[in-house]
């Protein structure tokens, strides 16, 4: 059985740099090729990281027989198109979030991946952090009882630039898909089902994207999720899970959590700290995806395709309520 995976990267922006840096800490991974449609970008990336092959188009990378799997690091609006190309070339996929811009696109990719017998996963790196693994274990062990309330926020302030990917609606910009997806995925991971009721509000900016948005989710057992996101506001990024027997709290930067606290009535709080090098924070998801591929799995149990589909279906409803329509939503696939 093969004991390593050769990865290719399509898209050579900031997120690709984090993937590459993180991959250096994973023993059974090697990045063997990169590609970018921007002239000179792939060559500069390859020289920076001593990667053997670089291409100015994605088709050439996908034709490389040494590439086993591809990390898709392009902007949101290209994820569906790029993932479809990768699957049709017979390569496994780890795709940056959001996997696609709408559920219609993701259903199409899932169908192709299953017919081609290929591994596919959304790169929701937070799920694989040791602190989040500990959080899930406490919940699975019943430490706080039935979950009744989740609060989570992630936001940041980025200067307004109508052409940037964060503010350009043609690039599927805005808070929902760039920031809000994290607290939404976090809640989805814990409650494991689609909410029975969704309410969304937003500040829609002059380019038509949501510059900040908030979501209230209600679940079948009465549990509530209160979630917030922004790209125009430096928002404290914490998370809190309230159960009938106690609470679990991530005091800061839940997106890249290193600390998680369990509090139960009548007991001393338990704090667990898991330090890692922030630039290499993707190594946990890269390891998980690589292990799944080597084990012959077509999905990863921590980030299964059913979770990704449920998540984008929730996002579709939020988009509908906010009046957000991206170019991908108007395209016929």
Wavefront OBJ file of the C-alpha trace (Angstrom):
o trace
v 0.000 0.000 0.000
v 1.218 3.479 -0.845
v 2.470 5.311 2.242
v 2.439 8.914 1.037
v 0.328 11.302 -1.032
v 1.665 13.676 -3.676
v -0.341 16.894 -3.626
v -0.835 19.557 -6.242
v -2.130 23.051 -5.468
v -4.313 25.135 -7.777
v -4.255 28.806 -6.850
v -1.149 30.363 -5.311
v -2.512 33.047 -2.968
v -2.154 33.487 0.778
v -4.168 30.411 1.739
v -1.997 28.225 -0.515
v 1.078 29.488 1.333
v -0.474 28.360 4.625
v -1.264 24.941 3.170
v 2.297 24.518 1.923
v 3.881 25.685 5.181
v 1.623 23.356 7.163
v 2.257 20.396 4.856
v 5.957 20.480 5.778
v 4.968 19.169 9.223
v 3.122 16.142 7.793
v 5.412 13.172 7.163
v 3.434 11.359 4.468
v 2.763 14.441 2.315
v 4.718 16.061 -0.470
v 3.618 18.994 -2.631
v 4.943 18.142 -6.084
v 3.213 20.687 -8.342
v 1.474 24.067 -8.259
v -0.531 26.013 -10.809
v -1.861 29.537 -11.210
v -3.593 31.318 -14.067
v -1.777 34.518 -13.083
v 1.456 34.832 -15.085
v 4.558 34.309 -12.956
v 2.702 33.461 -9.771
v 3.134 29.672 -9.845
v 6.801 29.996 -10.779
v 7.477 32.363 -7.863
v 5.562 30.069 -5.482
v 7.473 27.000 -6.683
v 10.843 28.724 -6.293
v 9.937 29.970 -2.823
v 9.149 26.457 -1.606
v 11.459 24.418 -3.860
v 8.600 22.671 -5.675
v 9.657 20.770 -8.772
v 6.751 21.469 -11.156
v 4.775 24.664 -11.792
v 2.156 25.425 -14.421
v 0.348 28.438 -15.839
v -2.864 26.465 -16.307
v -4.700 23.904 -14.189
v -5.147 21.330 -16.946
v -1.376 20.813 -17.165
v -1.111 20.158 -13.439
v -4.026 17.718 -13.610
v -2.317 15.867 -16.460
v 0.725 15.224 -14.258
v 0.559 11.503 -13.320
v 2.591 12.108 -10.147
v -0.195 14.206 -8.602
v -2.487 12.060 -6.424
v -4.604 14.774 -4.832
v -5.286 18.477 -5.305
v -5.810 21.280 -2.823
v -8.105 23.917 -4.334
v -7.070 27.379 -3.128
v -8.833 29.598 -5.648
v -11.524 32.188 -4.868
v -14.992 30.980 -3.860
v -16.585 31.509 -7.248
v -14.170 29.098 -8.951
v -14.419 26.192 -6.488
v -17.118 24.295 -8.370
v -15.448 24.643 -11.758
v -12.013 23.719 -10.415
v -13.272 20.778 -8.344
v -15.140 19.389 -11.344
v -11.927 19.573 -13.403
v -9.979 17.791 -10.661
v -12.527 14.982 -10.301
v -12.746 14.481 -14.059
v -8.942 14.149 -14.077
v -9.193 11.342 -11.514
v -7.592 13.188 -8.580
v -8.694 13.342 -4.952
v -9.794 16.713 -3.550
v -9.348 18.926 -0.506
v -11.196 22.155 -1.323
v -11.080 25.410 0.592
v -14.310 26.542 2.181
v -16.948 27.217 1.090
v -16.818 24.017 -0.943
v -19.193 25.628 -3.426
v -21.305 28.775 -3.572
v -24.603 26.875 -3.501
v -25.966 23.415 -2.768
v -26.779 22.730 -6.424
v -23.071 22.862 -7.259
v -22.088 20.639 -4.335
v -24.677 17.980 -5.154
v -23.210 17.810 -8.649
v -19.669 17.349 -7.290
v -20.742 14.682 -4.814
v -22.357 12.731 -7.635
v -19.184 12.928 -9.729
v -16.899 11.995 -6.801
v -18.994 8.919 -6.040
v -19.112 7.809 -9.652
v -15.343 8.278 -9.981
v -14.682 6.616 -6.582
v -12.589 9.562 -5.353
v -11.970 11.136 -1.952
v -13.366 14.635 -1.473
v -13.422 16.928 1.570
v -14.091 20.539 2.436
v -11.086 22.168 4.128
v -12.720 23.170 7.416
v -9.441 23.191 9.303
v -10.880 24.277 12.652
v -12.614 20.926 13.138
v -9.270 19.127 13.307
v -7.536 21.331 15.889
v -6.651 19.463 19.106
v -8.715 21.909 21.200
v -11.808 21.229 19.076
v -11.147 17.478 19.246
v -11.111 17.826 23.059
v -14.320 19.887 22.954
v -16.096 17.190 20.938
v -14.886 14.492 23.326
v -16.301 16.324 26.341
v -19.640 16.642 24.560
v -19.658 13.003 23.415
v -18.826 11.932 26.984
v -21.903 13.830 28.213
v -19.938 16.305 30.326
v -22.396 19.168 29.737
v -25.457 17.108 28.907
v -27.825 17.986 26.082
v -26.739 21.081 24.158
v -29.256 23.915 24.447
v -27.425 27.020 23.256
v -24.413 27.888 21.115
v -22.863 31.315 20.674
v -20.055 31.864 18.183
v -18.620 34.815 16.285
v -15.880 35.400 13.778
v -15.140 38.713 12.144
v -12.401 41.086 11.155
v -11.988 44.540 9.648
v -10.703 44.675 6.086
v -10.383 48.045 4.287
v -13.082 48.540 1.696
v -11.967 47.716 -1.836
v -14.798 46.987 -4.266
v -12.522 44.861 -6.456
v -11.186 42.656 -3.637
v -12.514 39.144 -3.125
v -14.111 40.165 0.194
v -16.240 42.977 -1.263
v -16.776 41.825 -4.841
v -20.121 40.048 -5.273
v -18.938 38.451 -8.533
v -16.251 36.694 -6.486
v -18.908 35.571 -3.948
v -17.518 38.017 -1.407
v -18.975 39.112 1.899
v -19.061 38.042 5.525
v -21.310 34.992 5.120
v -19.050 32.854 2.939
v -15.725 34.130 4.255
v -16.358 34.454 8.000
v -19.882 33.332 8.860
v -19.279 29.874 7.473
v -17.013 29.094 10.444
v -19.550 29.603 13.269
v -22.201 27.971 11.053
v -20.006 24.918 10.482
v -19.099 24.837 14.183
v -22.770 24.720 15.150
v -23.526 22.182 12.441
v -20.713 19.964 13.733
v -22.153 19.942 17.257
v -25.894 19.671 16.632
v -25.540 17.386 13.601
v -28.814 18.266 11.906
v -30.431 20.996 9.873
v -32.191 23.646 12.002
v -35.972 23.776 11.850
v -35.921 27.570 11.768
v -33.384 30.081 10.416
v -33.413 33.867 10.768
v -30.771 36.122 9.213
v -30.084 39.844 9.159
v -27.240 41.776 7.546
v -25.648 45.074 6.682
v -25.530 45.023 2.882
v -22.806 47.292 1.530
v -22.645 49.334 -1.655
v -21.235 46.412 -3.691
v -24.151 44.174 -2.717
v -22.325 41.861 -0.302
v -23.092 41.393 3.380
v -20.393 43.324 5.228
v -21.672 41.950 8.513
v -24.407 39.406 9.167
v -25.993 37.510 12.045
v -27.917 34.253 12.161
v -30.328 32.693 14.647
v -30.837 28.950 14.307
v -33.436 26.881 16.142
v -33.224 23.096 16.310
v -35.731 20.302 16.819
v -34.856 19.828 20.503
v -35.222 23.567 21.159
v -31.501 24.305 21.019
v -30.540 27.734 19.683
v -27.527 29.034 17.827
v -26.701 32.767 17.925
v -23.947 33.444 15.398
v -22.232 36.546 14.018
v -19.741 37.428 11.290
v -18.181 40.506 9.696
v -15.552 41.696 7.251
v -15.845 45.375 8.246
v -15.646 45.066 12.030
v -12.927 43.678 14.341
v -15.233 41.197 16.079
v -14.151 39.183 19.148
v -13.984 35.559 18.030
v -15.117 33.373 20.896
v -17.437 30.391 21.205
v -19.632 29.056 24.002
v -21.670 25.865 24.225
v -24.294 25.678 26.964
v -25.697 22.325 28.002
v -28.103 21.239 30.716
v -25.193 20.248 32.983
v -22.566 22.885 32.197
v -20.756 24.808 29.505
v -17.699 24.609 27.285
v -16.027 27.891 26.402
v -13.343 28.929 23.927
v -12.300 32.324 25.331
v -10.572 33.718 22.266
v -9.936 33.027 18.578
v -12.197 29.992 18.356
v -11.227 29.727 14.690
v -7.663 28.808 15.686
v -8.452 27.613 19.203
v -5.583 26.683 21.496
v -7.544 26.800 24.761
v -10.844 25.212 25.761
v -12.539 25.342 29.185
v -15.104 23.016 30.738
v -17.270 24.435 33.532
v -19.772 22.395 35.571
v -21.727 23.469 38.603
v -19.995 22.484 41.830
v -16.730 21.595 40.058
v -13.497 23.409 39.426
v -13.151 24.545 35.802
v -10.973 22.314 33.634
v -8.732 24.102 31.140
v -6.911 22.360 28.323
v -4.252 24.201 26.317
v -2.949 22.914 22.984
v -0.259 25.111 21.514
v 0.788 24.897 17.876
v 2.626 27.095 15.411
v -0.148 29.308 13.890
v 1.353 29.400 10.364
v 1.183 25.586 10.402
v -2.374 25.314 11.688
v -3.597 23.474 8.571
v -1.396 20.463 9.330
v -4.138 18.684 11.279
v -6.650 18.728 8.411
v -3.931 17.879 5.874
v -2.974 14.875 7.969
v -6.625 13.816 8.255
v -7.282 14.117 4.516
v -4.043 12.336 3.645
v -4.768 9.472 6.058
v -8.252 9.083 4.601
v -6.834 8.865 1.081
v -4.198 6.340 2.109
v -6.845 4.258 3.892
v -8.993 4.176 0.771
v -11.775 6.260 2.316
v -13.914 8.482 0.096
v -14.928 10.819 2.923
v -13.498 11.880 6.273
v -15.654 11.126 9.312
v -14.874 14.485 10.959
v -15.809 16.510 7.858
v -18.114 14.235 5.817
v -19.809 15.374 2.635
v -23.196 15.194 4.355
v -21.998 17.953 6.717
v -20.766 20.096 3.833
v -24.062 19.664 1.993
v -26.138 20.436 5.076
v -23.995 23.512 5.720
v -24.393 24.936 2.212
v -28.142 24.243 2.326
v -28.310 26.394 5.472
v -26.249 29.052 3.688
v -28.617 28.912 0.713
v -31.513 29.774 3.030
v -29.545 32.618 4.628
v -28.661 33.977 1.173
v -32.328 33.861 0.218
v -33.346 35.824 3.311
v -30.604 38.411 2.789
v -31.237 38.753 -0.946
v -27.710 37.632 -1.819
v -27.378 36.332 -5.373
v -23.915 35.522 -6.706
v -22.886 34.948 -10.312
v -22.661 31.191 -9.608
v -26.326 31.164 -8.580
v -27.328 32.390 -12.028
v -25.202 29.909 -13.959
v -26.515 26.677 -15.470
v -24.395 23.663 -14.552
l 1 2 3 4 5 6 7 8 9 10 11 12 13 14 15 16 17 18 19 20 21 22 23 24 25 26 27 28 29 30 31 32 33 34 35 36 37 38 39 40 41 42 43 44 45 46 47 48 49 50 51 52 53 54 55 56 57 58 59 60 61 62 63 64 65 66 67 68 69 70 71 72 73 74 75 76 77 78 79 80 81 82 83 84 85 86 87 88 89 90 91 92 93 94 95 96 97 98 99 100 101 102 103 104 105 106 107 108 109 110 111 112 113 114 115 116 117 118 119 120 121 122 123 124 125 126 127 128 129 130 131 132 133 134 135 136 137 138 139 140 141 142 143 144 145 146 147 148 149 150 151 152 153 154 155 156 157 158 159 160 161 162 163 164 165 166 167 168 169 170 171 172 173 174 175 176 177 178 179 180 181 182 183 184 185 186 187 188 189 190 191 192 193 194 195 196 197 198 199 200 201 202 203 204 205 206 207 208 209 210 211 212 213 214 215 216 217 218 219 220 221 222 223 224 225 226 227 228 229 230 231 232 233 234 235 236 237 238 239 240 241 242 243 244 245 246 247 248 249 250 251 252 253 254 255 256 257 258 259 260 261 262 263 264 265 266 267 268 269 270 271 272 273 274 275 276 277 278 279 280 281 282 283 284 285 286 287 288 289 290 291 292 293 294 295 296 297 298 299 300 301 302 303 304 305 306 307 308 309 310 311 312 313 314 315 316 317 318 319 320 321 322 323 324 325 326 327 328 329 330 331 332 333
